[in-house]
């Protein structure tokens, strides 16, 4: 399996996580699970912007 991360892969993953987070919010699931999930999403978004910056500088 290829583990190379691309901007497009990150975009897709971020969108999936956003949808999942929205579903969690609607279902009124445990707030700690929502927080954990939200933090994971934040990390993906950070990766995306970091990767994008590296692409621009090259």
C-alpha atoms as a printed R data frame, in Angstrom:
   type eleno elety resid chain resno       x      y      z
1  ATOM     1    CA   UNK     A     1   0.000  0.000  0.000
2  ATOM     2    CA   UNK     A     2   1.247  3.456 -0.863
3  ATOM     3    CA   UNK     A     3   1.541  5.731  2.186
4  ATOM     4    CA   UNK     A     4   2.358  8.907  0.300
5  ATOM     5    CA   UNK     A     5   0.134 11.734  1.456
6  ATOM     6    CA   UNK     A     6  -1.114 14.143 -1.156
7  ATOM     7    CA   UNK     A     7  -3.121 17.314 -0.818
8  ATOM     8    CA   UNK     A     8  -6.063 15.636 -2.504
9  ATOM     9    CA   UNK     A     9  -5.923 12.685 -0.094
10 ATOM    10    CA   UNK     A    10  -5.891 15.063  2.841
11 ATOM    11    CA   UNK     A    11  -8.834 17.023  1.428
12 ATOM    12    CA   UNK     A    12 -10.862 13.843  1.052
13 ATOM    13    CA   UNK     A    13  -9.990 12.662  4.545
14 ATOM    14    CA   UNK     A    14 -10.836 16.052  6.059
15 ATOM    15    CA   UNK     A    15 -14.211 16.094  4.342
16 ATOM    16    CA   UNK     A    16 -15.003 12.578  5.576
17 ATOM    17    CA   UNK     A    17 -14.080 13.543  9.121
18 ATOM    18    CA   UNK     A    18 -16.183 16.698  8.950
19 ATOM    19    CA   UNK     A    19 -19.197 14.672  7.894
20 ATOM    20    CA   UNK     A    20 -18.611 12.180 10.687
21 ATOM    21    CA   UNK     A    21 -18.243 14.981 13.214
22 ATOM    22    CA   UNK     A    22 -21.477 16.565 12.038
23 ATOM    23    CA   UNK     A    23 -23.234 13.225 12.472
24 ATOM    24    CA   UNK     A    24 -21.843 12.889 15.974
25 ATOM    25    CA   UNK     A    25 -23.161 16.324 16.857
26 ATOM    26    CA   UNK     A    26 -26.645 15.466 15.601
27 ATOM    27    CA   UNK     A    27 -26.693 12.203 17.533
28 ATOM    28    CA   UNK     A    28 -25.753 14.000 20.752
29 ATOM    29    CA   UNK     A    29 -22.979 11.565 21.488
30 ATOM    30    CA   UNK     A    30 -20.668 11.952 24.483
31 ATOM    31    CA   UNK     A    31 -18.986 15.362 24.427
32 ATOM    32    CA   UNK     A    32 -15.569 13.811 25.095
33 ATOM    33    CA   UNK     A    33 -15.860 11.648 22.002
34 ATOM    34    CA   UNK     A    34 -16.806 14.710 20.003
35 ATOM    35    CA   UNK     A    35 -13.844 16.624 21.413
36 ATOM    36    CA   UNK     A    36 -11.470 13.769 20.607
37 ATOM    37    CA   UNK     A    37 -12.810 13.498 17.097
38 ATOM    38    CA   UNK     A    38 -12.588 17.257 16.627
39 ATOM    39    CA   UNK     A    39  -8.949 17.253 17.714
40 ATOM    40    CA   UNK     A    40  -8.154 14.536 15.189
41 ATOM    41    CA   UNK     A    41  -9.808 16.613 12.510
42 ATOM    42    CA   UNK     A    42  -7.755 19.637 13.571
43 ATOM    43    CA   UNK     A    43  -4.579 17.593 13.143
44 ATOM    44    CA   UNK     A    44  -5.594 16.610  9.620
45 ATOM    45    CA   UNK     A    45  -6.325 20.214  8.736
46 ATOM    46    CA   UNK     A    46  -2.964 21.271 10.175
47 ATOM    47    CA   UNK     A    47  -1.248 18.580  8.079
48 ATOM    48    CA   UNK     A    48  -3.034 19.831  5.006
49 ATOM    49    CA   UNK     A    49  -1.896 23.424  5.455
50 ATOM    50    CA   UNK     A    50   1.638 22.389  6.350
51 ATOM    51    CA   UNK     A    51   1.829 20.150  3.297
52 ATOM    52    CA   UNK     A    52   0.397 22.921  1.123
53 ATOM    53    CA   UNK     A    53   2.988 25.399  2.376
54 ATOM    54    CA   UNK     A    54   5.780 22.937  1.624
55 ATOM    55    CA   UNK     A    55   4.406 22.453 -1.882
56 ATOM    56    CA   UNK     A    56   4.406 26.215 -2.484
57 ATOM    57    CA   UNK     A    57   7.975 26.656 -1.288
58 ATOM    58    CA   UNK     A    58   9.322 23.945 -3.605
